[in-house]
Amino acid sequence: MLLDEQCALWIEWHNAKHVIPQYTLYLVNARVFLDLTKERLQRMRDDVWESSLTNRFDVVSYNLFVSMASLNSANSFANFDMERIMTLAKYYPDEYGKLKL
């Protein structure tokens, strides 16, 4: 759920508080807070991970590593990025003909 959708959902619930019992609002607020916290923590992890990689590897190694991560099947290929895969293919031109790229 995107941040804007979460905020809209929270506003809907908040505006309907005269209809919904107070404990339900607490649950909704807790859920929104939890989702926002998880999203921010993931962004922090991603930022630390990326800066750690760029500090340890040269640009080509970093690009290869990130491009390979685009092929990871975890979470239904959640990291799939066609541009990164094309970058990976450009590093191995003998494996792919120019017509294939």
Backbone torsions as a table, in degrees:
resi	resn	phi	psi	omega
1	MET	NA	131.5	-179.1
2	LEU	-76.0	159.0	-178.6
3	LEU	-58.6	-44.2	179.9
4	ASP	-62.1	-39.5	178.7
5	GLU	-66.1	-39.0	179.0
6	GLN	-65.0	-42.9	178.5
7	CYS	-63.7	-42.4	178.7
8	ALA	-62.6	-41.6	178.1
9	LEU	-62.5	-43.8	-179.6
10	TRP	-63.3	-42.3	179.9
11	ILE	-63.4	-41.6	177.5
12	GLU	-58.5	-47.5	-179.4
13	TRP	-66.9	-39.2	-178.1
14	HIS	-65.5	-40.8	179.4
15	ASN	-70.2	-23.4	-178.6
16	ALA	-95.4	17.0	-173.6
17	LYS	-65.1	-20.1	176.8
18	HIS	-72.4	-18.9	179.9
19	VAL	-96.4	-37.1	-174.4
20	ILE	-93.1	136.2	177.3
21	PRO	-58.8	151.3	-174.7
22	GLN	-58.9	-38.0	-178.2
23	TYR	-64.4	-30.3	176.7
24	THR	-67.2	-39.1	176.4
25	LEU	-62.1	-39.1	177.2
26	TYR	-60.9	-41.7	178.9
27	LEU	-64.3	-43.4	179.4
28	VAL	-64.5	-45.0	178.7
29	ASN	-61.2	-41.2	178.5
30	ALA	-64.1	-40.7	179.9
31	ARG	-65.0	-44.5	178.4
32	VAL	-62.7	-44.2	178.8
33	PHE	-61.5	-43.7	179.4
34	LEU	-62.3	-46.4	179.8
35	ASP	-62.3	-43.3	178.8
36	LEU	-64.1	-41.1	179.4
37	THR	-64.3	-44.3	178.5
38	LYS	-61.5	-41.9	179.6
39	GLU	-63.6	-44.7	179.9
40	ARG	-66.6	-40.2	177.2
41	LEU	-62.9	-40.4	178.4
42	GLN	-64.4	-40.8	176.8
43	ARG	-61.8	-41.5	178.3
44	MET	-63.4	-43.3	178.3
45	ARG	-60.9	-45.0	179.9
46	ASP	-61.2	-43.4	180.0
47	ASP	-63.8	-44.0	179.7
48	VAL	-66.2	-42.7	-179.0
49	TRP	-62.7	-45.5	-178.0
50	GLU	-66.7	-44.3	180.0
51	SER	-66.6	-33.8	177.4
52	SER	-64.6	-41.8	179.0
53	LEU	-65.4	-44.7	-177.3
54	THR	-67.3	-27.3	177.5
55	ASN	-76.5	-24.5	-174.4
56	ARG	-99.6	-21.5	-174.8
57	PHE	-125.3	152.8	173.7
58	ASP	-73.5	173.8	-173.3
59	VAL	-61.2	-43.2	-177.9
60	VAL	-65.5	-46.0	179.1
61	SER	-62.4	-41.6	178.8
62	TYR	-61.4	-47.2	179.9
63	ASN	-62.0	-40.1	177.5
64	LEU	-62.9	-45.0	-178.8
65	PHE	-62.1	-48.2	-178.6
66	VAL	-66.9	-37.8	178.6
67	SER	-65.0	-39.6	177.6
68	MET	-65.2	-34.2	178.8
69	ALA	-64.0	-25.3	178.1
70	SER	-67.2	-18.6	-179.8
71	LEU	-95.8	3.2	-179.9
72	ASN	-69.3	128.2	-176.9
73	SER	-82.7	-0.3	179.6
74	ALA	-61.3	141.8	179.3
75	ASN	54.6	42.9	177.7
76	SER	55.5	47.6	179.2
77	PHE	58.5	46.4	-178.1
78	ALA	-61.1	-27.7	-178.9
79	ASN	-93.6	10.2	-176.9
80	PHE	-59.3	128.7	179.7
81	ASP	-145.8	111.3	-175.8
82	MET	-60.8	-38.0	179.8
83	GLU	-62.8	-40.2	178.8
84	ARG	-66.9	-38.0	178.8
85	ILE	-67.1	-38.8	176.4
86	MET	-64.7	-37.0	175.7
87	THR	-62.0	-43.0	178.0
88	LEU	-60.9	-43.5	179.9
89	ALA	-64.7	-34.2	179.8
90	LYS	-68.4	-26.4	177.5
91	TYR	-74.6	-17.2	-179.4
92	TYR	-125.8	65.1	-175.1
93	PRO	-64.2	-27.3	179.9
94	ASP	-68.7	-25.4	-179.4
95	GLU	-79.8	-23.4	-177.6
96	TYR	-127.8	130.1	175.4
97	GLY	-71.2	158.8	180.0
98	LYS	-61.6	-31.7	178.5
99	LEU	-69.5	-27.8	-179.2
100	LYS	-75.6	-28.1	179.7
101	LEU	-80.5	NA	NA
